[in-house]
Amino acid sequence: MADTKTALITGASSGIGLELAKIFASKGINLIIVSRNIIELSRLGTELSGKYKIYVEEIEKDLSVPGSAKEIYNNIKSLGFDIDFLINNAGFGDYGLFHKSDWDKQERMINLNMLTLTHLTRLFLPGMLKRKSGKIMNVASTAAFQPGPLMSVYYATKAYVLFFSEAIANELEGTGITVTALCPGPTKSGFQKAANVEHSKTLNKESIPDSKKVAEYGYKAMMKGKRVAIQGMMNKELAFFSRRAPKKFILKTVRKINEERN
């Protein structure tokens, strides 16, 4: 196990996480894949281990539960693996006015999108530093670049992921460890259903990239050590614009876009 690198991927049973698992497997990298959906996870593990002759460990875990990161860490240590690539991909969104929202769902979102991501990073980073080698990719979103009326908590959690990733990337300069914040825009995946925007006109356009394309872009950016990776020229331009345009205008525009998503 020591001679073969290992990637830990959360949210690996669908979407970008699933496609990233396929990419890492094709490179001969062992996988530890995590999801609540053990049926899809097992199917993926069987497929990838058989096709690429790698070791795949499947862990069924609800990462929105506090303490789940430590359980994952202890499990992996008991298996004798070191993590060379940490991909914090698991996350979900929600749509609607905040004061009418289901608080339990908002709390789970905060726990998953921020708490577990941060804790997993804290747990596995010391080992990478000891080995002077490792790469971390935290999946943020183009939502990270502005506030998001009607998806307020989701946008805020992704802003956290972006700023946290940029900050520790700076701290880790010269250590051999890189941190990449992948910021995809609208993507054809299972996100729409989880966020209650599955009938969105915006998210169902033909021009929207699929999970495979975003994963391929994210993998290349991670391997290059890019700090902020925004897939697609239009998304790059919008992120740049969002940071410079008047906040009132941005809020009004994002609200209108999100209203069209439902």
C-alpha positions as CSV (number, residue, x, y, z in Angstrom):
1,M,0.0,0.0,0.0
2,A,2.9,2.3,0.7
3,D,4.0,2.3,-2.9
4,T,0.6,3.1,-4.4
5,K,-1.0,6.5,-3.8
6,T,-4.5,6.7,-2.3
7,A,-7.3,9.2,-2.9
8,L,-10.1,9.9,-0.5
9,I,-13.2,11.2,-2.3
10,T,-16.4,12.2,-0.5
11,G,-19.8,12.3,-2.2
12,A,-18.4,9.7,-4.7
13,S,-21.6,7.8,-5.6
14,S,-22.8,10.4,-8.1
15,G,-22.0,13.6,-10.0
16,I,-18.6,15.2,-9.9
17,G,-17.4,12.9,-7.1
18,L,-18.2,9.7,-9.2
19,E,-16.4,11.1,-12.2
20,L,-13.4,12.1,-10.1
21,A,-13.3,8.5,-8.8
22,K,-13.1,7.2,-12.3
23,I,-10.3,9.5,-13.2
24,F,-8.2,8.6,-10.2
25,A,-8.8,4.9,-10.7
26,S,-7.7,5.2,-14.4
27,K,-4.4,6.6,-13.1
28,G,-3.8,3.5,-10.9
29,I,-4.6,5.3,-7.7
30,N,-6.2,3.4,-4.9
31,L,-9.6,4.8,-3.7
32,I,-11.5,5.3,-0.5
33,I,-14.9,6.5,-1.6
34,V,-17.5,7.8,0.8
35,S,-21.3,8.3,0.4
36,R,-24.6,7.6,2.1
37,N,-25.6,5.6,-0.9
38,I,-23.9,2.3,-0.3
39,I,-25.7,0.6,-3.3
40,E,-24.3,3.0,-5.8
41,L,-21.0,3.2,-4.0
42,S,-20.6,-0.6,-4.1
43,R,-21.5,-0.7,-7.7
44,L,-18.8,1.9,-8.5
45,G,-16.2,0.1,-6.3
46,T,-16.7,-3.2,-8.1
47,E,-16.5,-1.6,-11.5
48,L,-13.3,0.4,-10.8
49,S,-11.5,-2.3,-8.9
50,G,-12.2,-4.8,-11.6
51,K,-11.4,-2.5,-14.5
52,Y,-8.2,-0.9,-13.2
53,K,-7.0,-3.5,-10.7
54,I,-6.8,-1.1,-7.8
55,Y,-7.9,-1.3,-4.2
56,V,-11.2,0.4,-3.5
57,E,-12.6,0.8,0.0
58,E,-16.3,1.8,0.2
59,I,-17.4,3.6,3.3
60,E,-21.1,4.3,4.0
61,K,-21.3,7.5,6.0
62,D,-23.6,10.5,6.4
63,L,-21.1,13.3,6.5
64,S,-23.7,15.8,7.6
65,V,-23.6,14.3,11.1
66,P,-21.0,15.9,13.5
67,G,-18.2,13.6,14.3
68,S,-18.4,11.7,11.0
69,A,-15.0,13.1,9.8
70,K,-13.2,11.6,12.8
71,E,-14.9,8.3,12.2
72,I,-13.7,8.3,8.6
73,Y,-10.2,9.2,9.7
74,N,-10.1,6.4,12.3
75,N,-11.4,3.9,9.8
76,I,-8.8,4.8,7.3
77,K,-6.0,4.7,9.8
78,S,-7.1,1.2,10.9
79,L,-6.8,0.1,7.3
80,G,-3.2,1.3,7.2
81,F,-3.7,3.9,4.4
82,D,-2.1,7.3,4.0
83,I,-4.1,9.8,2.1
84,D,-2.2,11.4,-0.8
85,F,-5.2,13.1,-2.4
86,L,-8.1,14.5,-0.3
87,I,-11.1,15.5,-2.3
88,N,-13.8,17.1,-0.2
89,N,-16.6,16.9,-2.8
90,A,-19.7,16.0,-0.8
91,G,-22.2,18.9,-0.4
92,F,-25.8,19.9,-1.2
93,G,-27.9,23.0,-1.6
94,D,-31.5,24.2,-0.8
95,Y,-33.9,26.6,-2.4
96,G,-36.3,29.0,-0.9
97,L,-36.8,31.9,1.5
98,F,-34.6,31.5,4.6
99,H,-37.3,32.3,7.1
100,K,-39.5,29.5,5.6
101,S,-36.7,27.0,5.4
102,D,-36.5,23.6,7.1
103,W,-33.9,24.3,9.8
104,D,-32.8,20.7,10.1
105,K,-31.9,20.7,6.4
106,Q,-30.0,24.0,6.8
107,E,-28.1,22.6,9.7
108,R,-27.2,19.5,7.8
109,M,-26.0,21.6,4.9
110,I,-23.8,23.7,7.2
111,N,-22.4,20.6,8.8
112,L,-21.6,18.9,5.5
113,N,-20.5,21.8,3.3
114,M,-18.3,23.4,6.0
115,L,-17.8,21.5,9.3
116,T,-17.0,18.0,7.9
117,L,-14.9,19.5,5.0
118,T,-12.8,21.5,7.5
119,H,-12.4,18.7,9.9
120,L,-11.3,16.2,7.3
121,T,-8.7,18.7,6.1
122,R,-7.5,19.2,9.6
123,L,-7.2,15.5,10.2
124,F,-5.4,14.5,7.1
125,L,-3.2,17.5,6.6
126,P,-0.6,16.7,9.3
127,G,0.2,13.4,7.6
128,M,0.7,15.1,4.3
129,L,3.0,17.6,5.9
130,K,5.0,14.9,7.5
131,R,5.5,13.2,4.1
132,K,6.0,16.6,2.5
133,S,3.6,15.6,-0.3
134,G,-0.1,15.8,-0.9
135,K,-2.9,17.5,-2.7
136,I,-6.3,18.7,-1.4
137,M,-9.3,19.7,-3.5
138,N,-12.3,21.4,-1.9
139,V,-15.3,21.7,-4.1
140,A,-16.8,25.2,-3.8
141,S,-18.9,26.8,-6.5
142,T,-19.2,30.0,-8.5
143,A,-21.9,30.7,-5.8
144,A,-18.9,31.4,-3.6
145,F,-18.3,34.8,-5.2
146,Q,-21.5,36.6,-4.2
147,P,-24.4,36.4,-1.7
148,G,-27.3,34.3,-3.0
149,P,-30.9,35.3,-2.1
150,L,-33.2,32.3,-2.1
151,M,-30.2,30.0,-1.6
152,S,-28.6,32.1,1.1
153,V,-27.1,29.4,3.3
154,Y,-25.7,27.4,0.3
155,Y,-24.0,30.4,-1.2
156,A,-22.6,31.3,2.2
157,T,-21.2,27.8,2.8
158,K,-19.5,27.9,-0.6
159,A,-17.9,31.3,0.1
160,Y,-16.5,29.7,3.3
161,V,-15.0,26.8,1.3
162,L,-13.4,29.2,-1.2
163,F,-11.9,31.5,1.4
164,F,-10.8,28.7,3.7
165,S,-9.1,26.9,0.8
166,E,-7.3,30.1,-0.4
167,A,-6.1,30.8,3.2
168,I,-4.6,27.4,3.9
169,A,-3.1,27.3,0.4
170,N,-1.1,30.4,1.4
171,E,-0.1,28.9,4.7
172,L,1.2,25.7,2.9
173,E,3.4,27.5,0.4
174,G,6.8,25.7,0.2
175,T,5.6,22.5,2.1
176,G,4.9,20.3,-0.9
177,I,1.2,20.4,-0.3
178,T,-1.3,22.3,-2.6
179,V,-4.9,23.2,-2.0
180,T,-7.3,23.8,-4.9
181,A,-10.8,25.2,-4.6
182,L,-12.8,23.9,-7.5
183,C,-15.6,26.4,-8.4
184,P,-18.0,24.9,-10.9
185,G,-20.9,26.8,-12.2
186,P,-24.2,25.1,-13.0
187,T,-23.5,21.4,-13.8
188,K,-25.6,18.6,-15.0
189,S,-25.7,16.3,-12.0
190,G,-27.8,15.2,-9.0
191,F,-27.5,18.6,-7.4
192,Q,-30.7,20.0,-8.9
193,K,-32.9,17.5,-7.2
194,A,-31.2,17.8,-3.8
195,A,-31.5,21.6,-4.0
196,N,-35.1,21.6,-5.1
197,V,-34.3,23.2,-8.5
198,E,-34.7,20.2,-10.8
199,H,-37.0,22.1,-13.1
200,S,-34.6,25.0,-13.5
201,K,-34.4,26.5,-17.0
202,T,-30.9,27.7,-16.1
203,L,-29.6,24.3,-15.0
204,N,-31.1,22.4,-17.9
205,K,-29.7,24.3,-20.8
206,E,-27.7,22.4,-23.4
207,S,-24.7,24.6,-22.8
208,I,-24.4,23.5,-19.2
209,P,-21.4,21.1,-18.8
210,D,-21.8,17.6,-17.4
211,S,-20.1,16.2,-14.3
212,K,-17.4,14.4,-16.3
213,K,-16.2,17.6,-18.0
214,V,-16.1,19.5,-14.7
215,A,-14.3,16.6,-13.0
216,E,-11.7,16.4,-15.8
217,Y,-11.0,20.1,-15.4
218,G,-10.8,19.9,-11.6
219,Y,-8.4,17.0,-11.7
220,K,-6.0,18.8,-14.1
221,A,-6.2,21.9,-12.0
222,M,-5.5,20.0,-8.8
223,M,-2.5,18.2,-10.3
224,K,-1.1,21.6,-11.4
225,G,-1.6,23.0,-7.9
226,K,-4.0,25.7,-9.0
227,R,-5.5,27.5,-6.1
228,V,-8.8,28.6,-7.6
229,A,-10.2,26.6,-10.5
230,I,-13.3,28.0,-12.2
231,Q,-14.5,25.8,-15.0
232,G,-15.7,27.6,-18.2
233,M,-14.8,31.1,-19.6
234,M,-18.3,32.5,-18.9
235,N,-18.1,31.4,-15.2
236,K,-14.6,33.0,-14.9
237,E,-16.0,36.3,-16.3
238,L,-19.0,36.2,-14.0
239,A,-16.8,35.5,-10.9
240,F,-14.6,38.4,-11.9
241,F,-17.6,40.7,-12.4
242,S,-19.2,39.6,-9.2
243,R,-16.2,40.8,-7.1
244,R,-16.2,44.2,-8.7
245,A,-19.8,45.2,-9.5
246,P,-22.0,47.1,-6.9
247,K,-23.3,44.7,-4.3
248,K,-26.9,46.0,-4.7
249,F,-26.8,45.2,-8.4
250,I,-25.3,41.7,-7.8
251,L,-27.9,40.9,-5.2
252,K,-30.8,41.9,-7.5
253,T,-29.3,39.9,-10.4
254,V,-28.6,36.7,-8.4
255,R,-32.1,36.9,-6.9
256,K,-33.6,37.1,-10.4
257,I,-31.5,34.2,-11.6
258,N,-32.5,32.1,-8.6
259,E,-36.2,32.9,-9.0
260,E,-35.9,31.5,-12.5
261,R,-34.5,28.2,-11.2
262,N,-37.7,27.1,-9.6
